Amino acid sequence: MNHAASLPFPGHALFVTRIGTCGLAWNAAAVCAVQLPESSWGETRERMLLGLTKRHALQPQRGPAVYGAVTSISAVPGFALQAMAGVQCLLAGLSSRSEQGWAQPSAEAVAAGVLGDLRQAFAQESAHDLPDLQQIALDEFAVPAFHSRVYAFTRALGPGRTSTYGEVAAALGEAGAARAVGQALGANPFAPIVPCHRVLAAGRAPGGFSGGQGALTKLRILEIEGGAWGGTQSLFAD
């Protein structure tokens, strides 16, 4: 029997991370959405699926899609398992292979199908480095072309490195489009695989952030990565 052929496509799962319960949705070949923690695992799921519904409405030629809930690790396709495990490793920080700073899901969350520690499933060259997650395939359906360019640039920012909206715009040859860059990152459906938390406002202020607790979540992830947001560790710094 071909196990991969029996896996549900599309699908979604919730999984624990150091900062709370995240969500991830996929189709047959790529990740369609990632959701950072909301105030409860139920709200995390609801926000992710709502975002997918809106994107399908913008691209109806793809047909309706029902992202069924997957609550067993064995039923998660390999690429989606790698994506979830990679996010766990990234959000655990440099303690990614230990129990330091780690929180297991509550009994209620486990009963609801929230997946636990998957980090050992993540293939990375060194356990001493944070993963950049660039190898994870993303399905950017209904994502505007400019947003896609912003996301590609942002994915190239390594863990702990930062840039600003204006710097990203200039690097894309769109000087003066800092606001548009901020809007693109505000609509990012793939955080933290597309690490919009690494792009700051002018003067290296935190700027906005649509996930979790807003700017507090943004700064917490940067702190976990060992990043600086006060202006000392820019993309263009030596």
C-alpha positions as CSV (number, residue, x, y, z in Angstrom):
1,M,0.0,0.0,0.0
2,N,1.3,3.5,-0.8
3,H,0.9,5.3,2.5
4,A,1.4,8.7,0.8
5,A,-1.6,8.1,-1.5
6,S,-3.8,7.5,1.5
7,L,-3.0,10.8,3.2
8,P,-5.7,13.5,3.3
9,F,-5.2,16.4,0.9
10,P,-5.7,19.1,1.6
11,G,-5.5,19.0,5.4
12,H,-4.5,21.0,8.4
13,A,-3.1,20.3,11.9
14,L,-2.4,22.2,15.1
15,F,1.0,21.8,16.8
16,V,2.6,23.0,20.0
17,T,5.5,25.5,19.9
18,R,7.5,27.3,22.6
19,I,5.2,30.4,22.1
20,G,1.9,28.5,21.9
21,T,-0.2,26.5,19.5
22,C,0.4,27.1,15.8
23,G,-1.5,25.8,12.8
24,L,-0.4,24.6,9.4
25,A,-2.4,23.7,6.3
26,W,-1.3,21.9,3.1
27,N,-2.3,20.6,-0.2
28,A,-0.8,17.6,-2.1
29,A,2.6,19.3,-2.6
30,A,3.1,22.4,-0.5
31,V,2.2,24.4,2.6
32,C,-0.8,26.7,2.0
33,A,-0.9,28.6,5.3
34,V,0.7,28.8,8.7
35,Q,-0.9,30.5,11.7
36,L,0.9,31.8,14.8
37,P,-0.8,31.4,18.1
38,E,-4.0,33.2,18.9
39,S,-5.5,33.4,22.5
40,S,-6.6,29.7,22.2
41,W,-5.9,26.8,19.9
42,G,-9.5,27.0,18.7
43,E,-9.0,30.6,17.6
44,T,-5.7,29.7,16.0
45,R,-7.5,27.1,13.8
46,E,-10.4,29.4,13.1
47,R,-8.2,32.3,11.9
48,M,-6.1,30.1,9.7
49,L,-9.1,28.5,8.0
50,L,-10.8,31.8,7.6
51,G,-7.8,33.2,5.8
52,L,-7.7,30.2,3.5
53,T,-11.4,30.7,2.7
54,K,-10.8,34.3,1.7
55,R,-7.9,33.3,-0.5
56,H,-10.0,30.7,-2.3
57,A,-12.7,33.3,-2.8
58,L,-10.1,35.4,-4.7
59,Q,-9.1,32.5,-6.9
60,P,-12.3,30.5,-7.4
61,Q,-10.8,28.6,-10.4
62,R,-9.0,26.4,-7.9
63,G,-12.3,25.0,-6.8
64,P,-13.6,24.6,-3.2
65,A,-11.1,23.1,-0.8
66,V,-11.9,21.6,2.6
67,Y,-8.8,21.4,4.8
68,G,-9.7,18.4,7.0
69,A,-8.3,18.3,10.5
70,V,-5.4,15.8,11.0
71,T,-4.8,14.7,14.6
72,S,-2.3,11.9,14.1
73,I,1.4,12.4,13.2
74,S,1.3,9.3,11.0
75,A,-1.4,10.9,8.9
76,V,0.7,14.1,8.2
77,P,2.5,14.1,4.8
78,G,6.3,14.2,5.1
79,F,6.7,17.7,3.8
80,A,4.1,19.1,6.1
81,L,5.7,17.3,9.1
82,Q,9.1,18.8,8.1
83,A,7.5,22.2,8.0
84,M,5.9,21.9,11.5
85,A,9.0,20.4,13.0
86,G,11.1,23.2,11.5
87,V,8.8,25.9,12.9
88,Q,9.1,24.2,16.3
89,C,12.9,24.2,16.1
90,L,12.9,27.9,15.0
91,L,10.6,29.0,17.7
92,A,12.4,27.0,20.4
93,G,15.5,29.0,19.7
94,L,19.0,27.6,20.3
95,S,17.6,25.2,22.8
96,S,15.7,23.5,19.9
97,R,16.9,20.0,20.7
98,S,16.4,20.2,24.5
99,E,13.6,20.7,26.9
100,Q,14.8,24.1,27.9
101,G,12.1,26.7,27.3
102,W,9.7,24.0,25.9
103,A,6.1,23.6,26.8
104,Q,4.0,20.5,26.1
105,P,0.4,20.9,25.0
106,S,-2.3,20.7,27.7
107,A,-4.4,17.6,28.2
108,E,-7.3,19.5,26.7
109,A,-5.2,20.4,23.6
110,V,-4.0,16.9,23.2
111,A,-7.6,15.6,23.3
112,A,-8.4,18.1,20.6
113,G,-5.7,16.7,18.4
114,V,-2.9,19.3,19.0
115,L,0.3,17.6,18.0
116,G,3.2,17.5,20.4
117,D,7.0,17.7,20.0
118,L,8.0,16.9,16.4
119,R,11.5,18.5,16.5
120,Q,13.4,15.2,16.1
121,A,11.8,14.7,12.7
122,F,13.3,17.9,11.3
123,A,16.3,17.3,9.1
124,Q,18.9,20.1,9.5
125,E,22.7,20.1,9.1
126,S,23.4,21.3,12.6
127,A,21.5,21.2,15.8
128,H,23.5,24.3,16.9
129,D,22.0,26.6,14.2
130,L,18.5,27.8,13.8
131,P,16.8,26.7,10.6
132,D,16.0,29.2,7.9
133,L,13.1,27.1,6.5
134,Q,13.8,28.2,2.9
135,Q,13.5,24.6,1.7
136,I,9.9,24.4,2.6
137,A,7.6,24.7,-0.5
138,L,4.8,27.2,-0.2
139,D,1.7,27.4,-2.3
140,E,1.2,31.2,-2.8
141,F,-2.2,31.0,-4.5
142,A,-4.1,34.3,-4.6
143,V,-1.0,36.1,-3.3
144,P,-0.4,39.3,-5.3
145,A,2.8,39.4,-7.4
146,F,4.4,42.3,-5.3
147,H,3.6,40.4,-2.1
148,S,5.3,37.3,-3.5
149,R,8.5,39.3,-4.3
150,V,8.5,40.7,-0.7
151,Y,8.1,37.2,0.7
152,A,10.9,35.8,-1.4
153,F,13.3,38.6,-0.2
154,T,12.1,38.2,3.4
155,R,12.7,34.4,3.4
156,A,16.4,35.1,2.6
157,L,16.8,37.0,5.9
158,G,18.6,34.5,8.2
159,P,17.4,34.0,11.8
160,G,18.3,36.9,14.0
161,R,18.9,39.3,11.1
162,T,16.7,42.3,10.5
163,S,15.8,44.7,7.8
164,T,13.3,47.6,7.5
165,Y,10.3,48.1,5.3
166,G,12.2,50.9,3.5
167,E,15.3,48.7,3.0
168,V,13.2,45.9,1.5
169,A,11.5,48.3,-0.8
170,A,14.8,49.7,-2.0
171,A,16.3,46.2,-2.5
172,L,13.3,45.3,-4.7
173,G,13.8,48.4,-6.8
174,E,10.7,50.0,-5.4
175,A,12.1,52.9,-3.4
176,G,9.2,54.7,-1.7
177,A,7.1,51.6,-1.4
178,A,7.8,51.0,2.3
179,R,4.1,51.2,3.1
180,A,3.3,48.6,0.4
181,V,6.0,46.3,1.9
182,G,4.4,46.7,5.3
183,Q,1.0,45.9,3.9
184,A,2.4,42.8,2.1
185,L,4.0,41.5,5.3
186,G,0.8,42.3,7.3
187,A,-1.0,40.0,4.9
188,N,1.6,37.2,5.1
189,P,-0.2,33.8,5.4
190,F,3.0,31.9,6.1
191,A,4.6,33.4,9.3
192,P,7.1,32.4,10.5
193,I,8.2,30.4,7.4
194,V,8.1,33.8,5.7
195,P,9.8,35.6,8.6
196,C,7.9,38.9,8.6
197,H,9.0,39.4,12.2
198,R,12.5,40.2,10.9
199,V,11.3,43.3,9.0
200,L,11.0,46.4,11.2
201,A,9.6,49.9,10.8
202,A,11.7,53.1,10.2
203,G,14.2,53.8,13.0
204,R,14.1,50.1,13.8
205,A,10.9,50.4,15.7
206,P,9.0,47.1,15.9
207,G,6.2,48.2,13.6
208,G,3.0,46.3,13.2
209,F,2.5,42.5,13.3
210,S,-0.8,40.7,12.6
211,G,-0.1,37.4,14.5
212,G,-0.6,36.5,18.1
213,Q,-0.3,39.5,20.4
214,G,0.9,41.8,17.7
215,A,4.2,43.6,18.2
216,L,4.8,41.7,21.4
217,T,4.9,38.4,19.5
218,K,7.2,39.9,16.9
219,L,9.7,41.0,19.5
220,R,9.4,37.7,21.4
221,I,10.3,35.7,18.3
222,L,13.2,38.1,17.5
223,E,14.5,37.6,21.1
224,I,14.2,33.8,20.8
225,E,16.3,34.0,17.6
226,G,18.9,36.3,19.3
227,G,18.0,39.1,16.9
228,A,18.3,42.8,17.7
229,W,15.5,45.3,17.0
230,G,17.2,48.5,18.2
231,G,19.4,49.0,15.1
232,T,22.5,47.0,15.8
233,Q,21.9,44.0,13.6
234,S,20.6,45.0,10.2
235,L,20.6,43.0,7.0
236,F,23.1,45.4,5.7
237,A,25.3,45.4,8.8
238,D,28.8,43.8,8.6
